[in-house]
Amino acid sequence: MAVAVEEAVLSALRGQVSGNTRLPAPRLVKIYVASNKREFREERRVLLEVVGPEIQSFYDDRQIEMEFVDVHFGTGPGVESAVDIDPYRLDDHLSEVMICRRDSKSVFFIALIGNDLGTFNLPTSIDADVLSVFGGIVAWRRAIYC
């Protein structure tokens, strides 16, 4: 005995979707792994190549997809290059964090914190209210120390 298939699902399978087509969202846990590029190379590798597939096999029968996002994995040696200190790179990383937060049904962020601070990238823009706070701090320090 065949089960009736909703017309919306059939339309989606044909590639015919509209703004009001409601399809089930995938059950996805997308985890962003944050760390300094120079540290935790082996830990990140084990997390992505060993732990990730093991967790995925645990959730396969529950139809939950696990995905780890590590922007440093496979990008070469731990030495930072000119690409790594590009200020727009930080925007790319933050965009990936927001995508993981938006798409994940559970935990979306793991931070590996070590001893090396790494390089600091200046922001590509500063909001006016943040700039005014910094201006107030500078004026306050001048009044005290000058």
C-alpha positions as CSV (number, residue, x, y, z in Angstrom):
1,M,0.0,0.0,0.0
2,A,1.6,3.3,-1.1
3,V,1.6,6.4,1.1
4,A,0.2,9.6,-0.4
5,V,2.9,12.1,-1.1
6,E,2.2,15.8,-0.5
7,E,2.0,17.9,-3.6
8,A,4.5,20.4,-2.2
9,V,7.1,17.6,-1.9
10,L,6.5,16.4,-5.4
11,S,6.8,20.0,-6.7
12,A,10.1,20.4,-4.8
13,L,11.4,17.2,-6.3
14,R,10.6,18.6,-9.7
15,G,12.5,21.8,-8.9
16,Q,9.3,23.9,-8.7
17,V,9.5,25.8,-5.4
18,S,7.9,29.1,-4.5
19,G,8.2,31.5,-1.5
20,N,5.4,29.7,0.3
21,T,6.7,26.2,-0.2
22,R,7.4,24.7,3.2
23,L,10.0,21.9,3.3
24,P,11.4,20.2,6.4
25,A,14.6,21.7,7.6
26,P,17.6,19.4,7.6
27,R,18.7,18.1,11.0
28,L,22.2,19.5,11.1
29,V,24.7,20.2,13.8
30,K,27.3,22.5,12.3
31,I,30.2,23.2,14.7
32,Y,32.8,26.0,14.2
33,V,36.2,25.1,15.6
34,A,38.0,28.3,16.6
35,S,41.7,28.2,17.4
36,N,45.0,29.9,16.6
37,K,46.4,28.6,13.3
38,R,49.9,27.9,14.9
39,E,48.5,25.9,17.8
40,F,46.4,22.8,18.0
41,R,47.2,21.4,14.6
42,E,47.1,17.8,15.7
43,E,44.1,18.3,17.9
44,R,42.1,19.9,15.0
45,R,43.2,17.1,12.7
46,V,42.0,14.4,15.2
47,L,38.8,16.3,15.8
48,L,38.0,16.5,12.0
49,E,39.3,13.1,10.9
50,V,38.6,10.8,13.9
51,V,36.1,12.4,16.4
52,G,33.9,13.9,13.7
53,P,33.2,10.6,11.8
54,E,32.8,8.7,15.1
55,I,30.2,11.2,16.3
56,Q,28.5,11.1,12.9
57,S,28.3,7.3,13.0
58,F,26.6,7.6,16.4
59,Y,23.9,10.0,15.0
60,D,23.4,8.3,11.6
61,D,20.5,6.3,12.9
62,R,18.9,9.4,14.2
63,Q,19.2,11.1,10.8
64,I,21.3,14.0,12.2
65,E,24.2,15.3,10.2
66,M,27.3,16.4,12.0
67,E,29.7,18.9,10.3
68,F,32.8,20.5,11.7
69,V,34.0,23.8,10.2
70,D,37.7,24.6,10.7
71,V,38.9,27.4,8.5
72,H,42.6,26.6,9.3
73,F,42.5,22.9,8.5
74,G,44.5,22.1,5.4
75,T,45.7,25.6,4.8
76,G,49.4,24.8,5.0
77,P,52.0,25.0,7.7
78,G,51.4,26.9,11.0
79,V,53.3,29.9,9.7
80,E,51.0,32.8,9.0
81,S,51.2,34.4,5.6
82,A,50.0,37.7,4.1
83,V,46.6,36.1,3.4
84,D,46.2,35.2,7.1
85,I,46.7,38.8,8.3
86,D,44.3,40.3,5.7
87,P,41.7,42.3,7.7
88,Y,38.9,41.0,5.6
89,R,39.8,37.4,6.6
90,L,38.2,38.2,10.0
91,D,34.9,39.0,8.3
92,D,35.0,35.6,6.6
93,H,35.6,33.9,9.9
94,L,32.8,35.8,11.6
95,S,30.5,35.0,8.6
96,E,31.2,31.2,9.0
97,V,30.4,31.5,12.8
98,M,27.1,33.1,12.0
99,I,26.3,30.5,9.4
100,C,27.0,27.7,11.9
101,R,24.8,29.5,14.5
102,R,22.0,29.9,12.0
103,D,22.1,26.4,10.6
104,S,22.9,24.3,13.6
105,K,20.2,22.7,15.7
106,S,22.5,22.5,18.8
107,V,26.0,23.5,19.9
108,F,27.7,25.5,17.1
109,F,31.1,26.7,18.6
110,I,34.2,25.0,20.0
111,A,37.1,27.2,21.2
112,L,40.6,25.7,21.5
113,I,42.5,28.2,23.7
114,G,46.2,28.0,24.0
115,N,49.2,30.2,25.0
116,D,49.9,31.9,21.6
117,L,47.9,35.0,20.9
118,G,48.7,35.1,17.2
119,T,48.4,38.2,15.1
120,F,45.8,40.8,15.6
121,N,43.9,42.1,12.6
122,L,42.5,45.6,12.6
123,P,38.8,45.7,11.9
124,T,37.7,46.9,8.4
125,S,35.2,49.3,9.9
126,I,34.3,50.8,13.4
127,D,30.8,51.8,14.3
128,A,30.3,55.4,15.4
129,D,29.1,54.5,18.9
130,V,32.2,52.3,19.5
131,L,34.5,55.0,18.2
132,S,32.9,57.5,20.5
133,V,33.6,55.2,23.5
134,F,37.2,55.0,22.5
135,G,37.3,58.8,22.1
136,G,36.0,59.2,25.6
137,I,38.6,56.8,27.0
138,V,41.4,58.7,25.3
139,A,40.1,62.0,26.6
140,W,39.8,60.6,30.1
141,R,43.4,59.2,30.0
142,R,44.7,62.6,28.7
143,A,43.0,64.4,31.6
144,I,44.6,62.1,34.2
145,Y,48.1,61.6,32.8
146,C,48.8,64.9,31.0
